[in-house]
Amino acid sequence: MAMDAAEIEQLIRAALPDAQVNIEDLRGDGDHYAAQVVSAAFKGRSRVQQHQMVYQALQGRMGGQLHALALQTSAPAD
């Protein structure tokens, strides 16, 4: 069962309301996405911690409904 890009964005925005989110379907199959997420919540956190925050936002859908997600995360530039 594939996920739609809008659903991924909605889940991320629910967990990180200030986030700027850009989702790209890499293969057109609803299963392989790239996401760019910029949020002030990432400030002072390592890249691994930032990615963990996004995975938590997806509420366990990684590996099930969502097969692959290439992440780029960052805090906003001052």
ChimeraX commands (.cxc) that place a marker at each C-alpha (Angstrom):
marker #1 position 0.00,0.00,0.00 radius 0.5
marker #1 position 1.64,3.23,-1.18 radius 0.5
marker #1 position 1.53,6.64,0.48 radius 0.5
marker #1 position 0.69,9.88,-1.22 radius 0.5
marker #1 position 3.06,12.87,-0.99 radius 0.5
marker #1 position 0.35,15.08,0.55 radius 0.5
marker #1 position -0.11,12.58,3.40 radius 0.5
marker #1 position 3.63,12.54,4.11 radius 0.5
marker #1 position 3.70,16.34,4.16 radius 0.5
marker #1 position 0.64,16.48,6.43 radius 0.5
marker #1 position 2.20,14.09,8.96 radius 0.5
marker #1 position 5.46,16.05,9.04 radius 0.5
marker #1 position 3.65,19.39,9.41 radius 0.5
marker #1 position 1.50,17.99,12.23 radius 0.5
marker #1 position 4.65,17.12,14.20 radius 0.5
marker #1 position 6.70,20.14,13.08 radius 0.5
marker #1 position 4.17,22.95,12.46 radius 0.5
marker #1 position 6.77,25.52,11.37 radius 0.5
marker #1 position 8.36,23.16,8.85 radius 0.5
marker #1 position 8.94,23.99,5.23 radius 0.5
marker #1 position 8.39,20.67,3.48 radius 0.5
marker #1 position 9.11,19.68,-0.11 radius 0.5
marker #1 position 8.25,16.12,-1.17 radius 0.5
marker #1 position 9.25,14.54,-4.48 radius 0.5
marker #1 position 8.02,11.16,-5.72 radius 0.5
marker #1 position 11.24,9.73,-7.15 radius 0.5
marker #1 position 9.76,6.90,-9.22 radius 0.5
marker #1 position 6.12,7.85,-9.60 radius 0.5
marker #1 position 5.14,4.72,-7.67 radius 0.5
marker #1 position 4.11,6.33,-4.37 radius 0.5
marker #1 position 6.73,4.23,-2.62 radius 0.5
marker #1 position 10.05,6.08,-3.08 radius 0.5
marker #1 position 10.23,9.71,-2.02 radius 0.5
marker #1 position 12.74,12.44,-1.32 radius 0.5
marker #1 position 11.89,15.03,1.33 radius 0.5
marker #1 position 13.49,18.32,2.20 radius 0.5
marker #1 position 12.43,19.53,5.64 radius 0.5
marker #1 position 13.50,22.82,7.22 radius 0.5
marker #1 position 12.37,23.47,10.80 radius 0.5
marker #1 position 13.52,25.58,13.74 radius 0.5
marker #1 position 12.97,22.45,15.86 radius 0.5
marker #1 position 16.13,21.03,14.27 radius 0.5
marker #1 position 18.36,23.81,15.61 radius 0.5
marker #1 position 21.16,22.40,17.77 radius 0.5
marker #1 position 20.33,18.80,16.86 radius 0.5
marker #1 position 22.51,16.38,14.94 radius 0.5
marker #1 position 21.50,15.19,11.48 radius 0.5
marker #1 position 20.61,11.80,12.96 radius 0.5
marker #1 position 18.36,13.43,15.57 radius 0.5
marker #1 position 16.70,15.54,12.87 radius 0.5
marker #1 position 15.98,12.45,10.78 radius 0.5
marker #1 position 14.64,10.62,13.84 radius 0.5
marker #1 position 12.21,13.50,14.41 radius 0.5
marker #1 position 10.90,13.14,10.85 radius 0.5
marker #1 position 10.61,9.35,11.18 radius 0.5
marker #1 position 8.65,9.81,14.43 radius 0.5
marker #1 position 6.34,12.20,12.60 radius 0.5
marker #1 position 5.58,9.43,10.10 radius 0.5
marker #1 position 4.11,7.35,12.93 radius 0.5
marker #1 position 5.59,3.97,12.03 radius 0.5
marker #1 position 4.77,4.08,8.32 radius 0.5
marker #1 position 8.43,3.74,7.25 radius 0.5
marker #1 position 9.11,0.24,6.00 radius 0.5
marker #1 position 5.40,-0.47,5.60 radius 0.5
marker #1 position 3.31,2.01,3.65 radius 0.5
marker #1 position 6.42,4.02,2.82 radius 0.5
marker #1 position 9.30,1.98,1.45 radius 0.5
marker #1 position 12.01,4.61,0.94 radius 0.5
marker #1 position 12.48,8.22,1.99 radius 0.5
marker #1 position 15.65,10.14,1.16 radius 0.5
marker #1 position 15.83,12.95,3.72 radius 0.5
marker #1 position 17.53,16.31,3.71 radius 0.5
marker #1 position 16.93,18.21,6.94 radius 0.5
marker #1 position 18.14,21.52,8.31 radius 0.5
marker #1 position 17.32,24.41,10.59 radius 0.5
marker #1 position 16.45,27.69,8.88 radius 0.5
marker #1 position 19.33,30.05,8.15 radius 0.5
marker #1 position 19.45,33.03,10.49 radius 0.5
marker link #1:1,2 radius 0.2
marker link #1:2,3 radius 0.2
marker link #1:3,4 radius 0.2
marker link #1:4,5 radius 0.2
marker link #1:5,6 radius 0.2
marker link #1:6,7 radius 0.2
marker link #1:7,8 radius 0.2
marker link #1:8,9 radius 0.2
marker link #1:9,10 radius 0.2
marker link #1:10,11 radius 0.2
marker link #1:11,12 radius 0.2
marker link #1:12,13 radius 0.2
marker link #1:13,14 radius 0.2
marker link #1:14,15 radius 0.2
marker link #1:15,16 radius 0.2
marker link #1:16,17 radius 0.2
marker link #1:17,18 radius 0.2
marker link #1:18,19 radius 0.2
marker link #1:19,20 radius 0.2
marker link #1:20,21 radius 0.2
marker link #1:21,22 radius 0.2
marker link #1:22,23 radius 0.2
marker link #1:23,24 radius 0.2
marker link #1:24,25 radius 0.2
marker link #1:25,26 radius 0.2
marker link #1:26,27 radius 0.2
marker link #1:27,28 radius 0.2
marker link #1:28,29 radius 0.2
marker link #1:29,30 radius 0.2
marker link #1:30,31 radius 0.2
marker link #1:31,32 radius 0.2
marker link #1:32,33 radius 0.2
marker link #1:33,34 radius 0.2
marker link #1:34,35 radius 0.2
marker link #1:35,36 radius 0.2
marker link #1:36,37 radius 0.2
marker link #1:37,38 radius 0.2
marker link #1:38,39 radius 0.2
marker link #1:39,40 radius 0.2
marker link #1:40,41 radius 0.2
marker link #1:41,42 radius 0.2
marker link #1:42,43 radius 0.2
marker link #1:43,44 radius 0.2
marker link #1:44,45 radius 0.2
marker link #1:45,46 radius 0.2
marker link #1:46,47 radius 0.2
marker link #1:47,48 radius 0.2
marker link #1:48,49 radius 0.2
marker link #1:49,50 radius 0.2
marker link #1:50,51 radius 0.2
marker link #1:51,52 radius 0.2
marker link #1:52,53 radius 0.2
marker link #1:53,54 radius 0.2
marker link #1:54,55 radius 0.2
marker link #1:55,56 radius 0.2
marker link #1:56,57 radius 0.2
marker link #1:57,58 radius 0.2
marker link #1:58,59 radius 0.2
marker link #1:59,60 radius 0.2
marker link #1:60,61 radius 0.2
marker link #1:61,62 radius 0.2
marker link #1:62,63 radius 0.2
marker link #1:63,64 radius 0.2
marker link #1:64,65 radius 0.2
marker link #1:65,66 radius 0.2
marker link #1:66,67 radius 0.2
marker link #1:67,68 radius 0.2
marker link #1:68,69 radius 0.2
marker link #1:69,70 radius 0.2
marker link #1:70,71 radius 0.2
marker link #1:71,72 radius 0.2
marker link #1:72,73 radius 0.2
marker link #1:73,74 radius 0.2
marker link #1:74,75 radius 0.2
marker link #1:75,76 radius 0.2
marker link #1:76,77 radius 0.2
marker link #1:77,78 radius 0.2
view
